Amino acid sequence: DTGVSQDPRHKITKRGQNVTFRCDPISEHNRLYWYRQTLGQGPEFLTYFQNEAQLEKSRLLSDRFSAERPKGSFSTLEIQRTEQGDSAMYLCASSPLTLMNTEAFFGQGTRLTVV
Amino acid sequence: AQKVTQAQTEISVVEKEDVTLDCVYETRDTTYYLFWYKQPPSGELVFLIRRNSFDEQNEISGRYSWNFQKSTSSFNFTITASQVVDSAVYFCAPSIGNEKLTFGTGTRLTIIP
Protein backbone atom coordinates (compact mmCIF):
# COMPACT_ATOMS: atom_id res chain seq x y z
CA ASP A 1 0.00 0.00 0.00
CA THR A 2 1.52 3.36 -0.95
CA GLY A 3 -0.88 5.61 0.92
CA VAL A 4 -0.16 7.83 3.91
CA SER A 5 0.91 5.75 6.87
CA GLN A 6 0.65 6.77 10.52
CA ASP A 7 2.10 5.07 13.55
CA PRO A 8 0.90 4.17 16.09
CA ARG A 9 -2.80 3.83 15.36
CA HIS A 10 -3.69 4.12 19.01
CA LYS A 11 -1.84 5.53 22.00
CA ILE A 12 -2.90 5.65 25.62
CA THR A 13 -0.72 7.69 27.90
CA LYS A 14 -0.79 9.11 31.39
CA ARG A 15 -1.14 12.83 31.87
CA GLY A 16 2.23 14.51 31.94
CA GLN A 17 3.98 11.99 29.72
CA ASN A 18 5.49 12.82 26.33
CA VAL A 19 4.26 11.13 23.16
CA THR A 20 5.53 11.07 19.59
CA PHE A 21 3.64 10.16 16.46
CA ARG A 22 5.05 9.37 13.06
CA CYS A 23 3.67 10.02 9.59
CA ASP A 24 5.03 8.60 6.34
CA PRO A 25 3.57 10.53 3.40
CA ILE A 26 3.03 9.27 -0.10
CA SER A 27 6.38 9.04 -1.80
CA GLU A 28 7.40 12.27 -3.56
CA HIS A 29 4.64 14.35 -1.99
CA ASN A 30 6.29 17.63 -1.06
CA ARG A 31 3.55 18.88 1.25
CA LEU A 32 2.70 17.32 4.58
CA TYR A 33 -0.03 18.45 6.97
CA TRP A 34 -1.02 17.65 10.52
CA TYR A 35 -4.60 18.03 11.72
CA ARG A 36 -6.33 17.29 15.00
CA GLN A 37 -9.88 16.00 15.23
CA THR A 38 -11.90 15.83 18.43
CA LEU A 39 -15.11 13.90 18.81
CA GLY A 40 -17.96 15.31 16.77
CA GLN A 41 -15.84 17.98 15.13
CA GLY A 42 -14.14 18.42 11.82
CA PRO A 43 -10.36 18.23 11.58
CA GLU A 44 -8.51 21.36 12.65
CA PHE A 45 -5.27 22.41 11.02
CA LEU A 46 -2.14 22.21 13.18
CA THR A 47 0.86 22.67 10.92
CA TYR A 48 2.17 22.21 7.42
CA PHE A 49 5.51 21.42 5.77
CA GLN A 50 6.76 21.95 2.30
CA ASN A 51 9.67 19.56 2.01
CA GLU A 52 11.60 20.02 5.26
CA ALA A 53 10.43 23.58 5.90
CA GLN A 54 7.63 24.17 8.38
CA LEU A 55 5.67 26.94 6.68
CA GLU A 56 2.73 27.50 8.99
CA LYS A 57 1.69 26.69 12.53
CA SER A 58 -1.77 27.10 13.98
CA ARG A 59 -2.39 28.87 17.28
CA LEU A 60 -3.69 25.49 18.41
CA LEU A 61 -0.09 24.30 18.38
CA SER A 62 1.05 25.37 21.83
CA ASP A 63 4.70 25.27 22.83
CA ARG A 64 4.14 21.74 24.15
CA PHE A 65 3.73 20.62 20.56
CA SER A 66 6.58 20.28 18.09
CA ALA A 67 6.67 18.86 14.61
CA GLU A 68 9.60 18.01 12.41
CA ARG A 69 10.16 16.71 8.93
CA PRO A 70 13.87 15.99 8.60
CA LYS A 71 15.05 15.50 5.03
CA GLY A 72 11.57 16.24 3.77
CA SER A 73 10.37 12.67 4.07
CA PHE A 74 8.55 11.35 7.15
CA SER A 75 7.33 13.67 9.86
CA THR A 76 7.00 13.40 13.63
CA LEU A 77 4.62 15.21 15.95
CA GLU A 78 5.63 15.33 19.61
CA ILE A 79 3.45 16.41 22.49
CA GLN A 80 5.22 17.11 25.76
CA ARG A 81 3.58 17.00 29.18
CA THR A 82 0.33 15.70 27.77
CA GLU A 83 -2.96 16.97 29.14
CA GLN A 84 -6.40 15.40 29.00
CA GLY A 85 -7.44 18.04 26.51
CA ASP A 86 -4.90 16.62 24.08
CA SER A 87 -7.03 13.50 23.66
CA ALA A 88 -8.01 13.46 20.00
CA MET A 89 -7.37 11.86 16.64
CA TYR A 90 -4.21 13.23 15.01
CA LEU A 91 -4.40 13.08 11.24
CA CYS A 92 -1.59 13.40 8.76
CA ALA A 93 -2.07 14.23 5.09
CA SER A 94 0.19 14.77 2.11
CA SER A 95 -0.13 16.30 -1.33
CA PRO A 96 2.15 16.97 -4.27
CA LEU A 97 3.46 20.45 -4.97
CA THR A 98 1.59 21.71 -8.01
CA LEU A 99 0.53 25.04 -9.43
CA MET A 100 -3.10 24.21 -8.89
CA ASN A 101 -4.45 23.21 -5.54
CA THR A 102 -4.76 19.47 -5.41
CA GLU A 103 -6.38 17.10 -2.99
CA ALA A 104 -4.65 15.99 0.17
CA PHE A 105 -4.46 12.29 0.93
CA PHE A 106 -5.06 11.39 4.55
CA GLY A 107 -3.72 8.63 6.74
CA GLN A 108 -5.88 6.65 9.12
CA GLY A 109 -4.81 8.75 12.06
CA THR A 110 -3.39 8.20 15.52
CA ARG A 111 -5.96 8.19 18.29
CA LEU A 112 -4.49 9.60 21.49
CA THR A 113 -6.12 9.04 24.85
CA VAL A 114 -4.66 10.84 27.85
CA VAL A 115 -5.74 9.37 31.17
CA ALA B 1 -10.00 33.58 7.18
CA GLN B 2 -12.46 31.06 5.92
CA LYS B 3 -15.50 29.63 7.57
CA VAL B 4 -17.71 26.70 6.66
CA THR B 5 -21.24 25.97 7.81
CA GLN B 6 -22.76 22.55 7.47
CA ALA B 7 -26.10 23.18 9.09
CA GLN B 8 -27.26 19.57 8.95
CA THR B 9 -25.64 17.79 11.85
CA GLU B 10 -27.26 14.43 11.17
CA ILE B 11 -29.41 13.07 8.37
CA SER B 12 -31.08 9.68 8.09
CA VAL B 13 -32.70 8.40 4.93
CA VAL B 14 -33.99 5.06 3.77
CA GLU B 15 -31.86 3.23 1.26
CA LYS B 16 -32.43 4.23 -2.38
CA GLU B 17 -33.66 7.69 -1.43
CA ASP B 18 -31.82 10.75 -2.70
CA VAL B 19 -30.16 13.02 -0.15
CA THR B 20 -28.54 16.46 -0.37
CA LEU B 21 -25.89 17.70 2.04
CA ASP B 22 -25.62 21.46 2.34
CA CYS B 23 -22.45 23.51 2.58
CA VAL B 24 -22.17 27.28 2.89
CA TYR B 25 -18.77 28.90 3.12
CA GLU B 26 -17.28 32.33 3.74
CA THR B 27 -14.09 33.64 2.23
CA ARG B 28 -12.71 37.02 1.21
CA ASP B 29 -10.53 35.49 -1.46
CA THR B 30 -11.56 35.54 -5.08
CA THR B 31 -9.60 32.44 -5.94
CA TYR B 32 -10.09 29.38 -3.83
CA TYR B 33 -10.87 25.71 -3.98
CA LEU B 34 -13.65 23.72 -2.43
CA PHE B 35 -13.43 20.10 -1.39
CA TRP B 36 -15.71 17.37 -0.11
CA TYR B 37 -14.33 14.52 1.97
CA LYS B 38 -16.02 11.42 3.33
CA GLN B 39 -15.08 9.90 6.69
CA PRO B 40 -16.41 6.37 7.09
CA PRO B 41 -16.42 4.63 10.48
CA SER B 42 -12.85 3.46 9.88
CA GLY B 43 -11.79 7.10 10.34
CA GLU B 44 -9.76 7.75 7.21
CA LEU B 45 -10.77 10.84 5.24
CA VAL B 46 -11.52 9.99 1.63
CA PHE B 47 -11.35 12.65 -1.07
CA LEU B 48 -14.52 13.03 -3.15
CA ILE B 49 -14.23 16.18 -5.24
CA ARG B 50 -12.26 19.41 -5.77
CA ARG B 51 -13.83 22.49 -7.33
CA ASN B 52 -12.07 25.67 -8.50
CA SER B 53 -13.89 28.90 -7.65
CA PHE B 54 -13.80 29.93 -11.30
CA ASP B 55 -15.54 26.79 -12.47
CA GLU B 56 -19.24 26.90 -11.68
CA GLN B 57 -20.23 23.94 -13.76
CA ASN B 58 -22.06 21.31 -11.81
CA GLU B 59 -20.42 17.93 -11.75
CA ILE B 60 -21.76 14.41 -11.72
CA SER B 61 -19.80 11.30 -10.86
CA GLY B 62 -21.91 8.18 -10.81
CA ARG B 63 -24.47 8.57 -8.03
CA TYR B 64 -22.75 11.71 -6.73
CA SER B 65 -23.38 15.23 -7.96
CA TRP B 66 -22.32 18.66 -6.78
CA ASN B 67 -24.02 22.03 -7.18
CA PHE B 68 -21.69 25.02 -6.86
CA GLN B 69 -23.35 28.43 -6.58
CA LYS B 70 -20.74 31.13 -6.18
CA SER B 71 -23.39 33.85 -5.82
CA THR B 72 -24.72 32.22 -2.65
CA SER B 73 -21.38 30.72 -1.53
CA SER B 74 -22.81 27.25 -1.49
CA PHE B 75 -21.39 23.93 -2.60
CA ASN B 76 -24.02 21.26 -2.04
CA PHE B 77 -23.57 17.53 -2.48
CA THR B 78 -26.29 15.12 -3.61
CA ILE B 79 -26.25 11.35 -3.43
CA THR B 80 -28.76 9.68 -5.71
CA ALA B 81 -30.21 6.26 -4.90
CA SER B 82 -28.37 6.09 -1.59
CA GLN B 83 -26.77 2.87 -0.38
CA VAL B 84 -25.82 1.64 3.07
CA VAL B 85 -22.14 2.05 2.18
CA ASP B 86 -22.76 5.78 1.88
CA SER B 87 -23.19 5.98 5.65
CA ALA B 88 -20.40 8.23 6.89
CA VAL B 89 -19.59 11.74 8.03
CA TYR B 90 -19.19 14.14 5.14
CA PHE B 91 -17.07 17.27 5.33
CA CYS B 92 -17.01 20.32 3.12
CA ALA B 93 -13.74 22.25 3.16
CA PRO B 94 -12.50 25.35 1.32
CA SER B 95 -8.82 25.90 0.73
CA ILE B 96 -6.76 28.89 -0.36
CA GLY B 97 -3.73 28.29 -2.53
CA ASN B 98 -2.01 25.01 -1.90
CA GLU B 99 -2.37 25.19 1.79
CA LYS B 100 -4.57 24.08 4.63
CA LEU B 101 -8.14 22.92 4.46
CA THR B 102 -10.75 24.53 6.69
CA PHE B 103 -13.25 21.84 7.61
CA GLY B 104 -16.84 22.28 8.67
CA THR B 105 -18.30 20.31 11.54
CA GLY B 106 -19.54 17.68 9.14
CA THR B 107 -22.85 15.99 8.42
CA ARG B 108 -23.39 12.48 9.71
CA LEU B 109 -25.35 10.55 7.10
CA THR B 110 -27.05 7.30 8.01
CA ILE B 111 -28.61 5.16 5.34
CA ILE B 112 -31.27 2.88 6.74
CA PRO B 113 -31.55 -0.47 4.96
HADDOCK unambig.tbl for C-alpha pairs under 7 A between the chains (distance, minus, plus):
assign (segid A and resid 41 and name CA) (segid B and resid 105 and name CA) 4.93 0.50 0.50
assign (segid A and resid 42 and name CA) (segid B and resid 103 and name CA) 5.50 0.50 0.50
assign (segid A and resid 42 and name CA) (segid B and resid 104 and name CA) 5.67 0.50 0.50
assign (segid A and resid 42 and name CA) (segid B and resid 105 and name CA) 4.58 0.50 0.50
assign (segid A and resid 42 and name CA) (segid B and resid 106 and name CA) 6.07 0.50 0.50
assign (segid A and resid 43 and name CA) (segid B and resid 103 and name CA) 6.09 0.50 0.50
assign (segid A and resid 44 and name CA) (segid B and resid 103 and name CA) 6.93 0.50 0.50
assign (segid A and resid 45 and name CA) (segid B and resid 100 and name CA) 6.65 0.50 0.50
assign (segid A and resid 101 and name CA) (segid B and resid 97 and name CA) 5.95 0.50 0.50
assign (segid A and resid 101 and name CA) (segid B and resid 98 and name CA) 4.74 0.50 0.50
assign (segid A and resid 103 and name CA) (segid B and resid 47 and name CA) 6.95 0.50 0.50
assign (segid A and resid 103 and name CA) (segid B and resid 50 and name CA) 6.90 0.50 0.50
assign (segid A and resid 106 and name CA) (segid B and resid 44 and name CA) 6.51 0.50 0.50
assign (segid A and resid 106 and name CA) (segid B and resid 45 and name CA) 5.78 0.50 0.50
assign (segid A and resid 107 and name CA) (segid B and resid 44 and name CA) 6.12 0.50 0.50
assign (segid A and resid 108 and name CA) (segid B and resid 43 and name CA) 6.05 0.50 0.50
assign (segid A and resid 108 and name CA) (segid B and resid 44 and name CA) 4.47 0.50 0.50
